[in-house]
Amino acid sequence: MATKIVKLLGNLSTVLGIDATEIIKSENVLIEIIERVEKRRIYFHVFYDGCEMGELNEGALLCFWIVKLHPFYHPKINSNTLNAKIAICLFTNAIYYHSEKTKKDRRIPDHFISDLYYSLVYRDISKESLMILAESFVDSKK
């Protein structure tokens, strides 16, 4: 899971406009996030008749927990802002990765990034809402 997170955040320096190596990460909080996602994976398997959680749901859950638990820190960037932007980077990259892997079209409207940022920072958005949102951006008909 840690390897997947690193892969999904491969373009973080470009997205944030800073050197991503300057970002300090809490290993303990990242481990907690991975454990929470894995618990949800088990929940899906048990309560949805053996269904797998899926990459989009995994990306959405990682996004949710990054915003809630703030595993990243930079001395010159507000923690809420930094973690919300990292979460959005991971969320959108998960959608792109899934759509390329499954050869499905992705439809992310231009206004989405700013709307999601605002929602993550100032509104109460649930894990389930983020999972449905991620799935809505991938065309399931192809």
N, C-alpha and C positions, 0 to 999 in steps of 0.2 A: 504494500500500500504506500509506503514511504517513497519507493521508486516511482510509482504512478504520480504521486503528488509533485515530485521534482520534474517529471516529464510534462505534466500539465501546466507547470509554472515556468517552462523553458524560456518564454518570451517576456518574463516579468520585468527585466531591466528596461526593455523597450516600452512596455506599457506604462510603467511608473516614471520613466525618464530619469532614473537614478541607477547606480550600480547595485544590483541585487545582493552582491556579497556584503554590502554594508548593513543589510537587514539582519537583526538579531532574532533568533528563533528560540523559543522555549521547547526543549526536547520533551519535557514532561507533559506540557500541554498538547503537543503534537501526538504523543503516544496516547493521551486521553481521547483525542479526536479520533484517532484510528480505532481505538477500542470501541468507541460509541458507534462508529460506522459499522464495525464488525458485528456488534450486538444487533444492529438494525438488519444486517444481512441474515442473521439467524432468525430474527423475528419474521422476515419475509418468508423464509424457508418453512418455518413452523406454521404460521398462520395463513399462508397463501398456497397451501397444498404443494409444497416443494418448489415454488417459483423462485427464480433467482432475482436478486434486487436490480441488477442492470447497471451499466456504466453511467447513464444519465442520472439515475437516482443516487448513485454513489457520489457523483460530482456535486449534485445539489446538497447532499448531506454534508460533504466536506465544506462547501461554501457556508452553509448554515452554522456549523460549529466553529469555523474560523471567525465569523462575525461575533458569535456569542462568547467565545473563550479567549480571543485575542492572543494567539501564539506568536505573533510577529511584533517587533519593535524596531523603531529607528529614532535616533536622538533628535532628528530635525523634522519629523513628521508626526502629527497627531495619531495616536494609536487607533482610534475609531476609523479615521480616514484611511490609514495604511491597511488595516485588516479588511475593511470593506472593499478597497480596490484590489487587494490580493484575492479575495473571495470572488469578485466579479471576473477577474482574469481566469481563475480556475474554472468557474462556472461556464464561461463562454468557450474556453478551450476544450472543456469536456464535451460540449455540444459539437464543436468542430471535429474533434477526434472521433466521436461516435458517428457523425454523419459521413466522414471520410471512410471509416471502417465498414460501415453498412451500405455505402454508396447511396445514401439518401440525401435529398436536398435539405439545406438548413435555411430557415427564414428568421433572421434576427433583425427586427426593425431598427432604424438608425437611432431612434429616441430611447431604445430599450436600456442602454448602458446607464444613461443619466437617471432614468426612472428607477432602475434596480438599485443604483447607488443610494438614491434618496430613500427608498424603501428600507434598505438594509440598515442605514444609519438612523433614520428618524421614525420608522414605523415598526410595528410588530408583524413580522412575517414568519410563518410556520415552516417547519421542515417539509410538510406535505405540500404546501403551496409552492415551494421551490422545486420540488420533484415534478409536480404537474407542469409548472412553467417550463422546466427543461425539456420535458417530453413534447410540449406544444411547439417548440421551435424546430423540430425535426419532422419532415414530411413522411408520414408512415405509409403512404400509398405507393412509394417506389421501392 
